[in-house]
Amino acid sequence: MISAVELGLLYAIMALGVYLTFRILDFADLTVDGSFTTGGAVVAISIVNGVNPWVATAAAFVAGLIAGTITGVLHTKAHIDGLLAGILTQIGLYSINLRIMGAANVSMLREDTLFTSLRNEGLMGGATWLGPLILLPVALLVLAVLIWFLHTDMGLAMRATGDNTEMIRSFGVSTDAQIILGVALSNGLVALSGALIGQYQGFSDIGMGIGMIVVGLASVIIGQAIIGRLTIFRAASAVVVGAVLYRVVIQLALMAGLNPNDQKLISAILVVLALVLPQVKAFKRIPNRFRARRNQNVNDDGAAVVRVAAEEASTPVGFGTGEVTNGKDL
């Protein structure tokens, strides 16, 4: 169970990348399955060749940025449908990843990775709850940076691009640039997660990214179905919680005696349940309570504003000062 929580915190970084395209940009990006493996491939071959693990992890992030940029350019400049652009990049990355690793599997068990010293001291790998406590700040740091970015001017433009492309384009914002940047950052996070997962498990495999888009969507949907997504902070935090819950549920299913080969089937069932359950009346009450409370606050604030405005409008002021008396200019 401890290992499931550790993996959940590492996969949360990937899920945040999926959240960026799926929720913020409203872009169905299937590059994820390929860029996740790219991160693992780059970090594995770099570490095996003596590169510092921190530098190798950074290189994996950059490789993910490049992969996402290719998908964004294919969609915006070549006018290829976003879904197809992601599939094309994913297919191309399969061969590229094999070229990078030189084989279908690269072992890092005898190499120094970011987790080697922690494993040697018994702090990682499910031995103690100190492992999740060590990884938690990593996931929270990525979460904090993403939330901060989405509140910057560029982040707001990216959110507006996903909400209303025509509107934000009328303000002179390049929606193509925002889409390319968003997809690049998304796949950068996905590749970063792949690099960390590869180091955690001690090897990188050509098939390690298969089904990652389902895992990412499951994390986003499960977390936001439970916590909600009224604000960026709540929505992004829900993704981290969903990633951990997803791994815990998978672990519980395996502990209950289900065949490990059925893991992908379990993932699909979880996504279906996360999509269907919020439509059930009993589950609708939870988000409705949050929504009702928020609407009440908004109504109270609006009433206060109207009351203050009415009081100011009914207060006589000096004649000829350009101010307002009884709500009309004199």
N, C-alpha and C positions, 0 to 999 in steps of 0.2 A: 504493500500500500504506500509505503514511503517513496519507493521508486516511481510509483504512478504520479505522486504529487510533484516530484522532481521533474519528471518528463512533462507534466502539465505546465509547469512554469516555463520550461524551455520552448514548448510548442506554443505558448501564449504569445511569444514574439512573432511567430508565423501567423497566428490568428489575428494579431493587430494589423499585419500587412494585408490580410484578406479583408479585414474590416475597412481599411482605407479605400479599397477599390469597390467592394460590395456595397457598403453603406454610404460612404462619403461621395464617391464619384459615380455611383450607380453603374458600375462597369463590370461586366462579367468576364473576369480575367482568368483564363485557364493556363497561363504561363507558370502558375504556382508549382505544379507537379514537376516541371523541368528545372525551375530556378532553385527549388529546395535541394535537389540533387546537385546542382551546380555549386551551391555553397559547400556541401559536403565534399564534393570532388576537389574543389580548389583548396580547401583547408587540409584535406588528407595528403594530397600530392605535395603541398608546400611544406607541411610538417615532416613528412618522410624525407624530403630533400634538405632538411636542416633549418628551415625558416622558423623564426620565433613564432610561437602560437598566437600571440597577440597580433602580429603583423599578418599572419596567415588568416586569422579571423576577419581582420579589416579587409584583406584582399577578397575574401568570400563575399563580404557586403558589397564591395565595388562591382564584383562580377554580377551580382544580383541586380544592381542598378543598371548595368549595361543590358542585361536580358530584358528588364522592364522597359528600358528606353526603346529597344527594338520593337517590342509589341506596341508601344505608344506611337511610334513613328509609322508603323504599318497601318495603324488605325486612322491616325489623323492626316498623314501626308499621302499615303498610298490609297486612302479611302477604302480600306478593307474592314469588313464588319469586325467589331471588337472581339466577338467570340471566336471567329475564324482566325483573327490575328494572333490571339493567344494560343490556339491550337497549333498554328504554323510554327510559332516560336518554340513551343513545347517539343514538337517533333524534331526541330533542328537541334535543340539542346540535348536531346538523347545522344546523337552522334558526337556533339561537342563534348559532352561529359565523358563519353568513352575515350575520346582523344585526350582529354585532360588527365584522366586516371591511367590510361594505358591498359586497363584491365577492368573487369566487371566489379572487382572488389579490391579495396586498398585498406590494409590493416594499420592501425596506429597503436596497437597494444603495447609495443616496445618503445614507443616514442613518448617524448614529453609533450603533454597537452595542457590545456587550461585546468583540467580536472585531475591530473596525475598526482600532484602533491596531496590534494584533498582525499583521493582514494587511498593513497598510501597511509594517511593518518586515520582512515576509517570514518571520514566525515561525509563521504559521498557513496552513492550506490545502494541506498536503502538500509544502511547499517544504523543510522540514527536520524532523528528529526532535525539535527543541525544542518543536514543537507538542504532540505527545503528552505530553512531559514537563511542559508547562504545564497541560494538562488533567488529568493523572493526580492531582494533589493535590485537584482539585475532586471527582472520583469517589471518592477515598479519604476525603475529608471527609464526604460524604453517607453512605458506607459506615460510617464510625466513629460518626456520630450515630445511625444506624439500629441498629447493634449495641449501643450504649450504651442506647438507648431500650428495646430488647427485654430488657435486663437490669434495668430499673427495675421497681418494683412494678406500675406500670400495664402495662408491656411484658410482664411475667410473667403478668398477668391476661389479656392479649390472647392470649398463646401458649396458656394454659390453655383459653381460650374455643374456640380452634381444635382443641385436642386432645380435650377432653371438656366439652361445654357443660353437661351436667347436673351434673357434679361441681362445676365452678366456680360454678354458680348456687346450689348448696347452701351455699356459703360466703358468700352474700350479695352476690356480684358481679353487676352488671347486664351481662349478656351483650349486650343490645341496644346499650348505650352503647359497649361494646368493639367491636362490629361496625361501628357507625357511625363511630367514631374511626378504626378500622383502614382502612376503605374510603376515608374522607376523606383520610387521610395518603397512602394508596397513589396516589390520583388527583392529589393535590398534587404528588407526586414525578413522576408521569407528565406533568403539565402543565408542571412545571419543565423537564423534559427537552425537551418540545415547544418551549418558549420558547427554550432554548439552541440546539436544532437549527435553528429558524427564523432566529435571528441568525447562526448559522454559515453557512447556505446563502444567506442574504441575502433570503429571502422566506418568506411563510407562505401555504399553499395549503389550500383546503377539503378536499382529498383526502389531505393529508399524514399523517393518522392511520389510513388504511385499512390493516388488517393488522397494526397495532402489537401487538395481543394475541398474535398468532402470533410476532412478533419477541421479545416479552417472554418468552413460554413457551419459545421455542427457547433463549434465553439462560440461563434458569433450568435447563432440563433438560440442556442440553449441558454447562454448567459443573459441575453437581452430579453428572452421570454420570462426569465425569473426576476431580473432586476429592472428591466425596462431600458428605454433610450431617450428619455425626455431631454437630457442634456448631453453634451459631448463627454463630460466627465463620467457621468453614469453609464453611457453607452460603451465607452472605451474600457472602463473598469469592469463592466459586465463581460467583456470579451475575455479578459484574464481569468475571471471566475469561471466562465464557461469552459475554457481550455482545461483548467484543473478538474472541473467536474466531469468533463468528457473522459479524461484519462482514468479517473477514479471509477466511473461506471464501467468502462472497459475492463479494468482490473477486477472489479466485483463480478462481472460476467464470467471472466476466465476462472476466478476462484470458485464460482458456482458449478464449474465443470464443463462449460462450453468449450468446444473445439477451438484452439487458437486460429485455425484456418477460417473460422467464421467471423474474424474481427471486422472485416470490411462489411459483412452483412449486418453486424451489430451497429456499425457506424451509420449505415443507411437507415436502419430502423430508428436510431436516435434522432436523426435529422427529420424523419417523417413525424415522429412524436412531437418534436419541438415545434414543427410547423402546424400540426393539427391541434395539439392540446390548448394553445392560446385561444382557439376558436370555440372551445367548450365553455359553457356559461360559468361553471365554477371557477375556471382559471381567468375568465374575463374580469372577474370582480377585483382581482389584485391590481392590474394596471389601471382599472377604472377608479379605484380609490386614490391612487397617486394623481390621476388626471383631475379628479374632482377637487382634490385638495389644492392642486396648482391653479385650477380655474377659479376657485374661491379666493385665493390670494390675488390673482389678477383682477377679479371683480372688485375686491376690497380696495386695491390700489387705484383702479379706475374710478371708483366712486369718490375716493379721497381727492383725486385730481379734479374731477368735475366740481366737487364741493368747493375746493379752494378757488377754482376759476370763477365760479358763480359769485363767491364772496368778493373777489377782486373786481369783478365786472359791476357789482352793485355799489361800489364805494366811490362817491363823487371826488373828483380831484380838481386842481386849479384849472381855470379857463385859459386856453391859448397856449398850453404847455405841450400840446401834441399828444397828451395822454388820453385815456378813455374815461368817459363818464357814462354810467349806465349801459356800458357795453358798446357805445357808438362814439365815433370821432366827432368832436365839436368843431 
